[in-house]
C-alpha cells in the first residue's frame, strides 16, 4: 500500500541541486529552501518546496511534524571504506605515534598483514555482525550509503568469504552497502609466486564467481611500492574491464603513478592522492575520473592531506571519504574528517557538502542519491539547528537528530 508522508517544516532544506560535478564551488551557488517540506512516497521523494504550499496540495498526506529548528541535507555517501575486517590494530597506532615507521610496524607483526591474519581467523558470520555494527554507526552519523571493500582475505576463498559477508550485511544493515573487490591490496606473504602470478590467479578464479554470485561489480587495486606496480596491474585491470567490471584505484598515497593508471583505464575514481603533484592534479582535472580525498588516512598516519584545493581549482571533481579501516584510518567519522579537510584545504561549505553527497555518489556510479530531488531516493540527514553552516562549523560534533533511509525513519535521536 502506498504511503505519502510530508515532513516539515524545516528551517532550511539544502537539496544540493543545480551544482556541477566538476570544479570549484562557492557558497552563493548553494540552493536553500526556507521553511521547507519534503513529500515522500514509499522510498522516493515526490515533491520539495515550502511546507505550507505542500500541505495545501497533499491534503491526505501523513504529516511528520517537526518541532523546533531543523536543517535537512541529503544522506551522506562514504565512497571508500574497509569496514569488513577482523581484529584491531590499536598497537599499530600506539607504535606509530611513538615514532615507529611503517616498515618497523610491519616487521613487528603489524600492518595490513596483521588484519589479513585476523580476518582469515574470523568466520563469515562474525564478519557479517561486525560489518553491520559499523555500518549502523555510520548511519547514525548521517551516512546512508557506504562503499565496503574486501582485501583482507587475499586468497580466492577468503576474498569470497568477505564479499559474501558484505552481501549479507547489506540485507540486514540500515544503510546501503556497495561492495568492491580489493583482492589486489598487497601480495600475501603466504603466496608462492610473483605479484603478476597472484593477480592472474585472482582474475581467473575470483572474477567469474563475483559475477556469478553478484558479489561486486567494482575492482580496486593498491598501486604503490609496497603493493603493486602499474605494469603488474595492467593485465589485471584489462581482464576486469573486459568482463564488465568498473575500476577504482588506491592511487598516489605515498608515491605517484597510481592516478595515471586510473585515468588510463577510465576508472570511476582515484582515491588517496596525498602524494599527487601538480602534474597528477592536472591529469585528474582533465579526465572523467573522480578524485577522492581520504582525510581519515592523513589524520591516522599524521601525513599531508590530498591537494583538494588544487584539484577543485584545476576543474576536477572531488569526493571525500573516510577510508574507515583498522590500520591507517580507525576514526571512521566522515563528517568530522570532511570538516577538518575543509579547514586545512580552504574548501567552501558547498565544496565539502558536495564531496560527501552527489560527488561521492558519482564516485560509486550512483545517480539516484546525493541530491534531494523528485524521483530520487528519500535518504535524508536532519540536524537540530536553524543554519546549515553549523553542520561543518561544529566539525562533526553536531550529529543528526534524525536519519531517513529509503523513505523510512531509521534513526530518531529522541526515541
N, C-alpha and C positions, 0 to 999 in steps of 0.2 A: 504493500500500500504506500502510495506517495505521501510524503510529509513535507509541508512547506513551513519553514521557520524564518522569522525575521529577528535578527539580532541587533540590538542597539538600545539607546543611542550611544554612539561612540563620539568622544570629543574630537577625535581625528581618525580617519582611515588613510593609510599610506598604501595605495594599491600597487605602486612600482610600475605603473603603465606609462607608455609613451617615451621610454628611455631606450637609447641604442645599446646594442650588445657590446660594442667596442668603444674604447676611448674614455677620456676624462669626463667627469660629470660634476656639475656644480649644484648646490642645494636649491637654487632658483628653478631648476628643472623639475624638482620633485612635486608631483601632484599630491595635494592634501584635500581630502573631503571632510569638511567640518560638519559636526552634528550629524554624522552619517549612520547608515544602516546597511546591513548585508542580508539578502534573502537567499536561503538555501533550499534546494530541492534534492532530497536524498544526499548524494555525496558531492553535488556540484553547486556552484554559485549561479543563481539565475538573474540576480539584479543587485546593483550597488548604487547608492545615491543618498539623499538626505533621509533621515529616519522618518520624518513626518510625511514626506511625499510617498515613501514606500508603504507606510502604514495605511495611507488613504487608498493605495492601489491594491495591496494584498490584504484585503479586509478579513479573509478567513485564515490567514496565516497564524500559526502559533507564535507568540511573541516571547522571545527570551530577553526580558527587560533588564538592562544594566543600570545599576545604581552607582552614582559617583562618576569619576572621570576615568575614561578608558581610551587607549590607543590600540588600533589593530594594524598589524603588518602581516604579510604572507608568512606562512610557516617557513622556518629556516631550512636550508638544504646543506648538509655536510657532505661534500662530494669526494672526500678522501679520508677513510678511517681504516683501522685494523682492529676492530673491537671483538673479533673472534680469536681468542687465544687462551692458552693455559698458563697458570702460574703468575709470577710477579718478577719485576726487575728492579725492585727497590734498592738492592745492593749496588746495581749499576749506577743508579742516581747518586747514592752516597759516595761511591768511588769517584765518579766524575766530578762532583763538587769538591772532593778532597784533592783533586789535581791529577787523577789518573787519566791517561789517554784512552782513546777508543781501542787501540791495539792492546794496551795493557789490560783493559777490562775484558776483552775477548780472550786473551791468553789465560786469564784467571778463571775462565768458565762462564763469563757473562756474554753480553751481546745478543745478536739475533739468534745464534745457535742455541743459546740457553732457552729462549722462548720456543724454538722448534722442539727441543727435547721435552719441555714441559707440555707443549700442545700435543705431541705424539702420545704422551702418557695419559692424556685426558680422553675420556670416552666421548662419543658423539653427543650423547645426552648431556654430559657436563658442559660441552661447548654450546649446545643449544641454550641451556639455562643461563650461562654467564653472558652470552650474547644478548639475550632478551633483557637481562638485568641492565646492561649498559645502554642498550637501545632505549629502554623506558626512562632511564636517567636523562638521556639526551632529549627525549620528548618533553619532559617536564621543563627543560630549558628552552623550549620553543622550536626544537629541530624535529620536523615531521618526515623528512626523507634523509636516509643515511646510507651512503655507499659503504660496503664492507668487503675487505679483501681477504683472500686466503694468503698463502705464502709462509705459513709456519708449519707446513706439513712436509713439503719438498720431497715426497715420493708420490707416485700416482695414487695409491690408496689413501695416503694421509691428506693429500690435497682434496680428494673426493670426500673424505670424512668432514673436512672443514666446510666445503661448499654445500654438502648435504645438510650440515648443521645450520648454515646460514639460511638455506631454503626453508627449513622447518621453523627456524626462529622468525622468519619473515611472516609466516602464517599466524604466529602467536603474538608477536610484538605489536605494539600500538602504532609505531612508526613504520613507514615503508623502508625495506632494506633492499639495496641494489647491489647484487654480488659482482665481484671482479676476481678473476683468476690471476694470482700473483705467484705462480709456480716459479717464475724467474726472479726470485727475491735474492738468492745467493746460491752458489754451488754448495750443496750439502756435504758436510765433512765425510759422510759415510758412502758417498757415491764413488764407485770405482771407474773413473773415466774423466774426460775433459769437460769443460764448460759446453762446448759445442755438442758433445755426445749427450750430455744431460738435457740440454734444450731440445735436441732431436727426439729423445725418448719421451719427453713431456708432450711435445706437439703431436707425435704419432699415437701415443697411447692415451693421453689425457683429453686432448681436444675433442675427439669423437664422442666420448662419454659426456662431456659438458653439453654438447649439442643434443645428444640423445635424451638425457635426463633434464634438459633445460636448466642447468645449474648456473650458467653465466653466459653472457654474450659479449663480455669485455675481457681483454687480455692485457695485462700490465707487465712491465719488466723494469728492474732496477739497473740503470746504466751508470756504472761507477767503477772506479779502480778496484774496489773491494767486492764487486759483484760481476757484472757482465759488460763487455765492450760493445761498441756499435757494430763491429764486424761479426761478433759472436751472435748478436741478437737479430741480425738482418734476416737469416733464413727462418727463424722462429716467428718473426712478425709477418714475413711473406706468407708463410703457411696459414697463420691466423687470418690474415686478410682474405686469402683465397677461400677460406672456409666460412667467411662472412662475419667474423668477429670484429668488434670495434677495438681500437687500440688506444691505450693510455700509457704514459711513461713516467717513472720516477726519474726526473731529469735535473742535472746541474746542481745536485745537493752540495757536493764537495769540490767537484771539478766539472768543467764544461764538456759538452759533446752530446749529452742526452737530448737537449731541446732540438738540436739539428735532426736527430733521428726521428723525434716526434713529428716534426714538420714534414720530413721526407715521406713518412708513412701516413700523413694526413690524420695523425692521432687526434682524438677529440680533445685531449688535454695533455699538458706537460706540467708536472707537479713538483714542487720544491723550489728550484730556481734560485736558491740562496747564493750560488756561485756565478750566476749569469752576469755577463759583462754587457756593455753597450751593443756589442755585435749580436749576442743572443736576443737581447731586448728587441732590436730592430727586426731580426728574423721572425720572432714570435708575433710582433705587431703587424707584420705584413703577411701573416698566414691566417688560416681558419682555426688554428689550434688555440684552445683556451689556456691561458697562463694561470695556474693555480698556486697561490701562496699558501704556505703552511706555517703560520706563526707559532703554532704549538711546538714544532720541532726546533725553531730558533730559541724559544724560551727554555725548552727542555735541555738543549745542548749548550746554551749560552753563546750562540753564534749570530751572525748578521741575519737580518730579515731579507726575504726576496725583494728585489728592487721594484716594488709595487708602483711607486710614483712614476718612475721612468717608463714602466710598461704602459700605464694609462696615458701618459703624455705622448708616448710614441704612437698611440692609437690602438693598443692591444686590448683584448678582453681579459679582465682579471676576476677570477673567482677566489674565494677564501675558504679554506677548510681546516679542520682541527688536527688531522693526522693522528687522531687518538690511537695510541699504541702503548704497549707496556714498557718500551725502552726509551725512545727519544722524546715522546710527547704524551706523558701519562695524565696530564690535566684533563683533557677531553672536554673543554668548555668553549664551544665555538664563539659565543658572543663575547666572552672575556678576551679571547685571543684576537678576534677581529677588531675589537675596540683598541687594544694595545697596538696592533699593527697600524691602525689609523693614526694613532698618536705619533709613532716613530716615523711613518712614511708620509705623514701630512696628507691623509686621504679625507675627502669630504664625507659627511654623513651619508650622502647619497651613494658615493662610491663604495663605502663599506656595506651598506644595506644591499646594494646591487650584487656585491660579491658573495653574499650569503643567501641570496634569493634567486632571481632569474638568471644571473650569470653562472651561478653554481648549477642551476638546472640544466643550462646549456652544456656544462662540462659532463653531465650524465646523459646528454641527448634526450632530455625530457622537455616537453613543450606545454604540459598541462598544469604546471605548478610554478611557484616562484613569483607569480603575478596574481593579484586579485582581479579577476575578470569574469564576465558572463561566460559560462561554459567551462570554466576552469575548476580544478579540484578545490573543495572548500577546506583548505588547510590554513588555519589562522592561528597566529600567536597574539595574545591580548595582554596588554600591560596596564597596570593600575597607575595611570599618570594622565595629565592633560596635554603633554607636549612630547612628541615623538623623539625630540632631541635628548630627552632624559635616558632613553634606552642605551645609547652609546656613551653618554656623559657619565653614567654610573659604572662603566667599564665591566659590565657583566653582573654587577651586584643587584641590579633591578631585574628580577626574574618574572616570567609571565605569570599572571594570575589565572589565566585560562588558556587551554590549547584545544583547538578543534581539528580533527583529522577526518578527512573524507566525510565531512558534514556532521560528525558526531563529536560531542563534548567529551574528550577523553581525559582531560585533566582540569580540575577546578580546585584552586588553592583553598577555597572556602568550604569545600566539602570533604 
